[in-house]
Amino acid sequence: MKLEAGKIAVVTGAASGIGFALAQRFARDGLDVVLADVEEEALAGAADRIGALGVETLAVPTDVSDNQAVQALADAAVERFGSVHVVCNNAGVSSRADPWFGPLSAWGWVLGVNLWGVIHGIRAFLPILISQGEGHIVNTASIAGLNPGSGPMYAASKHAVVALSEELFKTTKIVGLPVGVSVLCPGWVHTAIMDADRNWPARLGENPPPALAADVMRPHYERAIDAGTDPAAIADLVTEAIVSDRFWILPHPGFVELAIRRWHRIGEGLDPDPAVDVPGFPPASQIASEIQAALTAPTGVGVSTLRARDR
Ligand SMILES: NC(=O)c1ccc[n+]([C@@H]2O[C@H](COP(=O)([O-])OP(=O)(O)OC[C@H]3O[C@@H](n4cnc5c(N)ncnc54)[C@H](O)[C@@H]3O)[C@@H](O)[C@H]2O)c1
């Protein structure tokens, strides 16, 4: 689909990072932009900056894990602009809580935003795109959607997003729907994702304490994300995929190589490799020793403490 003035883009998680870069790129291509985000102040600021590029904007405070809120977003977009052409289901979070010993609320939050947010977005906007006879949906997954390794909550949510996107793509082709579908699976991108729990919802109670492994991994993640790709470059790849109607958006070939190696092992029936070196991280052997050292540290942080703490 051609991206040009007169078309309308909707972006969730538009107040920061990849979402903001998408909004900026669409605006530079002349599209009017509907920005949705749960962080209201940042959203208003983002809408001002996008508006300064000379396009119309609409900022709609939205929690994508809430189906009614996403339906209201779709209604607001159509009421304001009369149509929608590009929908980026991009909002996402990651939790540092312990997946197995911590509270279930962390699973609810991550799956609520990362998975249900995408489901809500597709269900709210697909009928609009179909009735218009034109449109494109971009779902932000992650390389974690093709290769687990960044924690079970995040990996599970992103695997589900890749799977449902692929199903949607096939359906549009089989049924002949006039809607393009792409899935974005980046590795490291320089954004504020490490501070995702700034948006931990009060309704879920207290933000759970970080898991032991999350504490050990935090500096490594921070370094990798700080050195990650500029979100503007990711937005360029997304627009190329929309224009050329391509499904896969895979900005980081080194990470795709890991996913391919994983699939070779699957094909051979081999168990998952627990010691894979990840681009941007220290060697897997170093990370494993850091985690083991933290578990056996005399500070008393061990598996048994962990169990007691998180009960
Ligand atoms: N940064 C990376 O390295 C990376 C890699 C792969 C995938 N991703 C994915 O990219 C997407 C964007 O994240 P980012 O890296 O730009 O992080 P970010 O924190 O900079 O931006 C995420 C945005 O989503 C918003 N958000 C959070 N919860 C929300 C909710 N319930 N409803 C609506 N908006 C909500 C936040 O307020 C924020 O503006 C996410 O889906 C993330 O999982 C990021």
The ligand as an SDF file (V2000), in Angstrom:
LIG
                    3D

 44 48  0  0  0  0  0  0  0  0999 V2000
   13.3900   -2.2070   22.4830 N   0  0  0  0  0  0  0  0  0  0  0  0
   13.6590   -3.4270   22.0540 C   0  0  0  0  0  0  0  0  0  0  0  0
   14.8270   -3.8770   22.0780 O   0  0  0  0  0  0  0  0  0  0  0  0
   12.5510   -4.2790   21.4970 C   0  0  0  0  0  0  0  0  0  0  0  0
   12.9050   -5.4710   20.8380 C   0  0  0  0  0  0  0  0  0  0  0  0
   11.9020   -6.2670   20.3140 C   0  0  0  0  0  0  0  0  0  0  0  0
   10.5850   -5.8950   20.4250 C   0  0  0  0  0  0  0  0  0  0  0  0
   10.2590   -4.7340   21.0740 N   0  0  0  0  0  0  0  0  0  0  0  0
    8.8380   -4.3860   21.1770 C   0  0  0  0  0  0  0  0  0  0  0  0
    8.6430   -3.1020   20.6530 O   0  0  0  0  0  0  0  0  0  0  0  0
    7.4200   -2.5770   21.1800 C   0  0  0  0  0  0  0  0  0  0  0  0
    7.6200   -1.1490   21.6030 C   0  0  0  0  0  0  0  0  0  0  0  0
    8.4730   -1.1110   22.7260 O   0  0  0  0  0  0  0  0  0  0  0  0
    9.7010   -0.0930   22.8540 P   0  0  0  0  0  0  0  0  0  0  0  0
   10.9230   -0.9040   22.8210 O   0  0  0  0  0  0  0  0  0  0  0  0
    9.5250    1.0270   21.9190 O   0  0  0  0  0  0  0  0  0  0  0  0
    9.5310    0.3630   24.3830 O   0  0  0  0  0  0  0  0  0  0  0  0
    9.0640    1.7580   25.0250 P   0  0  0  0  0  0  0  0  0  0  0  0
    8.8920    1.4750   26.4660 O   0  0  0  0  0  0  0  0  0  0  0  0
    9.9950    2.8400   24.6210 O   0  0  0  0  0  0  0  0  0  0  0  0
    7.6510    2.0150   24.3440 O   0  0  0  0  0  0  0  0  0  0  0  0
    6.5100    1.2440   24.6700 C   0  0  0  0  0  0  0  0  0  0  0  0
    5.2880    2.1430   24.7290 C   0  0  0  0  0  0  0  0  0  0  0  0
    4.1430    1.3270   25.0250 O   0  0  0  0  0  0  0  0  0  0  0  0
    3.3610    2.0420   25.9830 C   0  0  0  0  0  0  0  0  0  0  0  0
    2.5030    1.1200   26.7390 N   0  0  0  0  0  0  0  0  0  0  0  0
    2.8460    0.2960   27.7710 C   0  0  0  0  0  0  0  0  0  0  0  0
    1.7570   -0.3370   28.2350 N   0  0  0  0  0  0  0  0  0  0  0  0
    0.7150    0.0750   27.4740 C   0  0  0  0  0  0  0  0  0  0  0  0
   -0.6650   -0.2430   27.4880 C   0  0  0  0  0  0  0  0  0  0  0  0
   -1.1990   -1.1030   28.3810 N   0  0  0  0  0  0  0  0  0  0  0  0
   -1.4700    0.3520   26.5570 N   0  0  0  0  0  0  0  0  0  0  0  0
   -0.9430    1.2500   25.6820 C   0  0  0  0  0  0  0  0  0  0  0  0
    0.3500    1.6010   25.6470 N   0  0  0  0  0  0  0  0  0  0  0  0
    1.1740    1.0060   26.5330 C   0  0  0  0  0  0  0  0  0  0  0  0
    4.3780    2.7390   26.8560 C   0  0  0  0  0  0  0  0  0  0  0  0
    3.8070    3.8170   27.5960 O   0  0  0  0  0  0  0  0  0  0  0  0
    5.3990    3.1970   25.8380 C   0  0  0  0  0  0  0  0  0  0  0  0
    5.0740    4.4800   25.3340 O   0  0  0  0  0  0  0  0  0  0  0  0
    6.9960   -3.5170   22.3000 C   0  0  0  0  0  0  0  0  0  0  0  0
    5.9750   -4.3800   21.8410 O   0  0  0  0  0  0  0  0  0  0  0  0
    8.2710   -4.2980   22.5830 C   0  0  0  0  0  0  0  0  0  0  0  0
    7.9970   -5.5620   23.1370 O   0  0  0  0  0  0  0  0  0  0  0  0
   11.2130   -3.9210   21.6140 C   0  0  0  0  0  0  0  0  0  0  0  0
  1  2  1  0
  2  3  2  0
  2  4  1  0
  4  5  1  0
  4 44  2  0
  5  6  2  0
  6  7  1  0
  7  8  2  0
  8  9  1  0
  8 44  1  0
  9 10  1  0
  9 42  1  0
 10 11  1  0
 11 12  1  0
 11 40  1  0
 12 13  1  0
 13 14  1  0
 14 15  2  0
 14 16  1  0
 14 17  1  0
 17 18  1  0
 18 19  2  0
 18 20  1  0
 18 21  1  0
 21 22  1  0
 22 23  1  0
 23 24  1  0
 23 38  1  0
 24 25  1  0
 25 26  1  0
 25 36  1  0
 26 27  1  0
 26 35  1  0
 27 28  2  0
 28 29  1  0
 29 30  1  0
 29 35  2  0
 30 31  1  0
 30 32  2  0
 32 33  1  0
 33 34  2  0
 34 35  1  0
 36 37  1  0
 36 38  1  0
 38 39  1  0
 40 41  1  0
 40 42  1  0
 42 43  1  0
M  CHG  2   8   1  16  -1
M  END
$$$$
